[in-house]
Amino acid sequence: MTSSVTVRVPAKVNLQLSVGPLRDDGYHDLVNVFHAVSLFDEVTAAESDRLSIRVVGDPAGQVPLDESNLAIRAARALAARAGRSYGAELVIRKSIPVAGGMAGGSADAAAALVACDRLWGLGLSREDLSDIAADLGSDVPFALLGGTAVGTGRGEMLTPLPVSGTFHWVFALADAGLSTPAVYRECDRLREAAGERAGWPALSEPLAHALRDGDPKSLGRALVNDLQPASIMLRRSLARTLDEGREQGALGALVSGSGPTCAFLAESAEHALDLSVSLRRVCHQVVSAYGPVPGAVVV
């Protein structure tokens, strides 16, 4: 048995987030096209007689260290599946924005599953790990898978999508997070106020074709997020950020997931650099990345 295992795991951006009607269990049926991008956290699981967690990196103070941390919950769920009382010290090195709509917490949970599985010598399959991941949250299974995939149900039932080439992204980060449940509640409120009945969501064919063909211009036109109006209502400054990116030539612009990170599709790596410079005038922080990239991997 090894004494420590480090796993690298990517952030995600939602290329399509279509939100269906509210279900009896309080969730919404979704069509969620996940796209893994080259912003990574690393989670190291080291031998210990008990489960503990610490976080390093600039956003460390924003990450909970109690039982609400998904990485700790993932390790406990894995131990429970094995029927043993295992220990590990989890060290999370954060680079994915915290509470930014890029699934950093879910990514850490996926990394903890892979790292602890290897540390404890369990040898579970990716399918078994995905089953545990789905119970932890809708975004956790995709962080295991990576690449580009469409999620249905709550987003946890994944089908990989074919992608040609590489897409270049710029992300405008906010200085404070948005609550995902609050954004969904606002989405429901806005729909009710407008007398809008949500239909059953479906995968966008233009978006799927753009990914398959490696066509960034078509992909930019096809990006969609049903939560975006709600996110903007709760954080009006997002509208200005999106407008600025479009004015600076972004092929597409949208709020990532429930926000408040805004994602901008660039034509090339060089265009992404120019776009980053322009957006720094109006944003708290700007980072660039490319995708798709693999999911959680041992490094």
C-alpha positions as CSV (number, residue, x, y, z in Angstrom):
1,M,0.0,0.0,0.0
2,T,1.4,3.4,-0.9
3,S,1.8,6.2,1.7
4,S,0.2,9.0,-0.3
5,V,-1.6,9.5,-3.6
6,T,-2.1,12.8,-5.5
7,V,-4.9,13.3,-8.0
8,R,-5.3,16.2,-10.4
9,V,-8.9,17.1,-11.3
10,P,-10.3,19.8,-13.7
11,A,-12.9,22.6,-13.5
12,K,-15.9,22.5,-15.8
13,V,-17.9,25.0,-17.8
14,N,-21.5,24.3,-18.8
15,L,-21.9,24.8,-22.6
16,Q,-25.6,24.1,-22.3
17,L,-27.6,24.2,-19.1
18,S,-31.3,23.6,-19.9
19,V,-33.5,23.5,-16.8
20,G,-36.8,21.6,-16.9
21,P,-39.7,21.8,-14.5
22,L,-39.4,21.4,-10.8
23,R,-39.7,17.7,-9.8
24,D,-41.4,16.3,-6.7
25,D,-38.0,15.7,-5.1
26,G,-37.1,19.3,-5.3
27,Y,-34.7,18.9,-8.2
28,H,-35.1,19.9,-11.8
29,D,-34.6,17.7,-14.8
30,L,-31.6,19.0,-16.7
31,V,-29.7,18.7,-19.9
32,N,-26.3,19.8,-18.9
33,V,-23.4,19.8,-21.4
34,F,-20.2,19.6,-19.3
35,H,-16.8,20.6,-20.7
36,A,-13.7,20.1,-18.6
37,V,-11.1,22.9,-18.8
38,S,-7.5,23.3,-17.9
39,L,-7.9,24.8,-14.4
40,F,-7.0,22.1,-11.9
41,D,-7.1,21.3,-8.2
42,E,-4.9,18.7,-6.7
43,V,-5.9,16.5,-3.8
44,T,-3.4,14.4,-1.9
45,A,-4.5,11.6,0.3
46,A,-1.8,10.5,2.8
47,E,-1.8,7.8,5.4
48,S,-3.4,8.7,8.7
49,D,-5.3,7.0,11.5
50,R,-8.3,9.4,11.1
51,L,-9.9,11.5,8.3
52,S,-8.8,15.2,8.2
53,I,-8.6,17.9,5.7
54,R,-6.6,21.1,5.0
55,V,-6.5,23.4,2.1
56,V,-3.6,25.4,0.5
57,G,-3.6,28.1,-2.1
58,D,-5.0,31.6,-2.4
59,P,-8.7,30.7,-1.9
60,A,-8.0,28.4,1.1
61,G,-9.8,30.6,3.6
62,Q,-13.0,30.3,1.5
63,V,-13.2,26.5,1.7
64,P,-15.0,24.8,4.6
65,L,-13.1,22.3,6.6
66,D,-16.0,20.7,8.4
67,E,-18.4,17.9,7.3
68,S,-19.9,20.2,4.6
69,N,-16.7,19.8,2.6
70,L,-17.5,17.4,-0.3
71,A,-14.0,15.8,-0.3
72,I,-14.4,14.7,3.3
73,R,-17.9,13.4,2.5
74,A,-16.5,11.5,-0.5
75,A,-13.8,9.8,1.6
76,R,-16.4,8.8,4.2
77,A,-18.8,7.5,1.6
78,L,-16.0,5.4,0.0
79,A,-15.0,4.0,3.4
80,A,-18.6,3.2,4.1
81,R,-18.9,1.4,0.7
82,A,-15.8,-0.7,1.7
83,G,-17.3,-1.4,5.1
84,R,-14.2,-0.3,6.9
85,S,-13.2,2.7,9.1
86,Y,-10.3,4.1,7.1
87,G,-8.3,7.3,7.8
88,A,-6.5,9.8,5.5
89,E,-5.2,13.3,5.6
90,L,-6.6,15.1,2.6
91,V,-4.6,18.1,1.3
92,I,-6.4,20.2,-1.3
93,R,-4.4,22.6,-3.5
94,K,-6.9,25.0,-4.9
95,S,-6.7,26.7,-8.3
96,I,-10.3,26.3,-9.4
97,P,-12.4,29.3,-8.3
98,V,-14.4,28.8,-5.1
99,A,-18.2,29.2,-5.4
100,G,-17.7,30.2,-9.0
101,G,-20.0,27.9,-10.9
102,M,-17.0,25.8,-12.1
103,A,-17.6,22.8,-9.7
104,G,-14.4,23.1,-7.7
105,G,-16.0,21.4,-4.7
106,S,-17.3,18.6,-6.8
107,A,-13.9,18.2,-8.5
108,D,-12.3,17.8,-5.1
109,A,-14.8,15.2,-4.1
110,A,-14.0,13.2,-7.3
111,A,-10.3,13.5,-6.7
112,A,-10.7,12.4,-3.1
113,L,-12.6,9.3,-4.3
114,V,-9.8,8.3,-6.7
115,A,-7.0,9.2,-4.3
116,C,-8.5,7.3,-1.3
117,D,-9.4,4.3,-3.5
118,R,-5.7,4.0,-4.5
119,L,-4.4,4.8,-1.0
120,W,-6.6,2.2,0.7
121,G,-6.0,-0.4,-2.0
122,L,-9.7,-0.9,-2.7
123,G,-9.4,-1.2,-6.5
124,L,-13.0,0.0,-7.2
125,S,-14.0,0.4,-10.9
126,R,-14.7,3.9,-12.3
127,E,-18.4,2.7,-12.5
128,D,-18.4,2.0,-8.8
129,L,-16.8,5.3,-8.0
130,S,-19.3,7.1,-10.3
131,D,-22.2,5.5,-8.3
132,I,-20.7,6.9,-5.1
133,A,-20.1,10.3,-6.8
134,A,-23.7,10.6,-8.0
135,D,-24.9,10.4,-4.4
136,L,-22.6,13.2,-3.4
137,G,-23.8,15.7,-6.1
138,S,-24.8,16.2,-9.7
139,D,-21.4,17.5,-10.8
140,V,-19.2,14.9,-9.1
141,P,-19.5,12.1,-11.7
142,F,-18.4,14.4,-14.5
143,A,-15.2,15.4,-12.6
144,L,-14.3,11.7,-12.7
145,L,-15.0,11.4,-16.4
146,G,-13.8,14.7,-17.9
147,G,-13.8,15.5,-21.6
148,T,-17.2,16.7,-22.8
149,A,-20.4,15.0,-21.9
150,V,-24.1,15.6,-21.7
151,G,-25.7,15.0,-18.3
152,T,-29.4,14.2,-17.9
153,G,-31.6,13.6,-14.9
154,R,-30.1,15.9,-12.2
155,G,-27.0,16.0,-14.5
156,E,-25.5,12.9,-13.1
157,M,-26.3,10.4,-15.9
158,L,-23.5,11.1,-18.4
159,T,-23.0,10.3,-22.1
160,P,-19.7,11.5,-23.6
161,L,-19.9,13.7,-26.7
162,P,-17.5,13.7,-29.6
163,V,-15.3,16.8,-29.9
164,S,-12.8,17.8,-32.5
165,G,-9.9,20.0,-31.6
166,T,-9.4,22.4,-28.7
167,F,-11.5,25.3,-27.6
168,H,-10.0,28.3,-25.9
169,W,-11.7,30.1,-23.0
170,V,-11.4,33.1,-20.8
171,F,-13.1,33.2,-17.4
172,A,-14.0,36.4,-15.5
173,L,-14.1,35.7,-11.8
174,A,-16.2,37.5,-9.3
175,D,-15.1,38.6,-5.8
176,A,-17.9,36.7,-4.1
177,G,-19.9,33.6,-4.8
178,L,-23.6,32.9,-5.6
179,S,-25.6,30.3,-3.9
180,T,-26.7,27.6,-6.3
181,P,-30.0,26.8,-4.5
182,A,-30.8,30.6,-4.5
183,V,-30.2,30.8,-8.2
184,Y,-32.5,27.9,-8.9
185,R,-35.2,29.4,-6.7
186,E,-34.8,32.7,-8.5
187,C,-35.1,30.9,-11.9
188,D,-38.4,29.3,-10.7
189,R,-39.6,32.7,-9.4
190,L,-38.9,34.4,-12.7
191,R,-40.6,31.7,-14.7
192,E,-43.7,31.9,-12.4
193,A,-43.8,35.7,-12.6
194,A,-43.7,35.5,-16.4
195,G,-46.3,32.7,-16.6
196,E,-43.7,30.5,-18.3
197,R,-44.1,26.8,-18.2
198,A,-40.7,25.0,-18.4
199,G,-40.6,22.4,-21.1
200,W,-38.6,19.1,-21.1
201,P,-35.0,19.9,-21.9
202,A,-33.2,18.4,-24.9
203,L,-29.6,18.4,-26.2
204,S,-29.0,21.3,-28.6
205,E,-28.2,19.8,-32.0
206,P,-26.4,22.9,-33.2
207,L,-24.2,22.7,-30.1
208,A,-23.5,19.0,-30.5
209,H,-22.6,19.6,-34.2
210,A,-20.3,22.5,-33.4
211,L,-18.4,20.4,-30.8
212,R,-18.1,17.4,-33.3
213,D,-16.9,19.7,-36.0
214,G,-14.5,21.7,-33.8
215,D,-16.2,25.0,-34.9
216,P,-15.7,27.7,-32.3
217,K,-17.9,30.3,-34.1
218,S,-20.9,27.9,-34.3
219,L,-20.3,26.8,-30.7
220,G,-20.3,30.4,-29.5
221,R,-23.7,31.0,-31.1
222,A,-25.1,27.8,-29.5
223,L,-24.0,28.4,-25.9
224,V,-27.0,28.6,-23.5
225,N,-27.7,28.7,-19.8
226,D,-31.3,28.8,-18.5
227,L,-30.0,29.9,-15.1
228,Q,-28.3,33.0,-16.5
229,P,-31.3,35.4,-16.1
230,A,-31.6,34.4,-12.5
231,S,-27.9,34.8,-11.8
232,I,-28.0,38.3,-13.4
233,M,-31.0,39.2,-11.2
234,L,-29.1,38.3,-8.1
235,R,-25.8,39.9,-9.3
236,R,-26.6,42.7,-11.8
237,S,-22.9,43.4,-12.5
238,L,-22.7,40.1,-14.5
239,A,-24.7,41.7,-17.3
240,R,-22.0,44.4,-17.7
241,T,-19.2,41.7,-17.6
242,L,-20.9,39.7,-20.4
243,D,-21.5,42.8,-22.5
244,E,-17.8,43.8,-22.2
245,G,-16.6,40.4,-23.4
246,R,-19.0,40.5,-26.3
247,E,-17.8,44.0,-27.2
248,Q,-14.2,42.7,-27.1
249,G,-14.9,40.1,-29.7
250,A,-15.8,36.9,-27.7
251,L,-17.4,34.3,-30.0
252,G,-19.8,33.4,-27.1
253,A,-20.5,34.6,-23.6
254,L,-22.5,33.1,-20.7
255,V,-22.6,32.7,-17.0
256,S,-21.0,29.4,-16.1
257,G,-23.5,27.1,-14.3
258,S,-25.1,29.1,-11.4
259,G,-22.4,31.7,-11.6
260,P,-21.0,34.1,-10.8
261,T,-18.0,33.2,-13.1
262,C,-18.6,34.4,-16.7
263,A,-17.2,32.3,-19.5
264,F,-16.1,33.7,-22.9
265,L,-15.2,31.6,-25.9
266,A,-12.2,32.8,-27.9
267,E,-11.3,32.1,-31.5
268,S,-7.7,31.0,-30.6
269,A,-5.1,31.0,-27.9
270,E,-3.9,34.4,-29.1
271,H,-7.4,35.8,-29.1
272,A,-7.9,34.5,-25.6
273,L,-4.8,36.4,-24.4
274,D,-6.2,39.7,-26.0
275,L,-9.6,39.1,-24.5
276,S,-8.1,38.5,-21.0
277,V,-6.3,41.8,-21.2
278,S,-9.5,43.7,-22.1
279,L,-11.6,42.0,-19.4
280,R,-9.1,42.8,-16.7
281,R,-10.4,46.4,-16.8
282,V,-13.8,45.4,-15.5
283,C,-13.3,42.1,-13.6
284,H,-12.0,41.1,-10.2
285,Q,-9.8,38.4,-11.8
286,V,-9.4,36.8,-15.2
287,V,-8.0,33.4,-16.1
288,S,-7.7,31.6,-19.4
289,A,-7.9,27.9,-20.1
290,Y,-8.6,25.3,-22.9
291,G,-10.7,22.3,-23.2
292,P,-11.6,19.5,-23.3
293,V,-9.2,17.9,-20.8
294,P,-9.3,14.5,-19.0
295,G,-11.1,14.0,-15.6
296,A,-9.5,13.0,-12.3
297,V,-6.1,11.4,-12.9
298,V,-3.4,10.1,-10.5
299,V,-0.2,12.2,-10.9
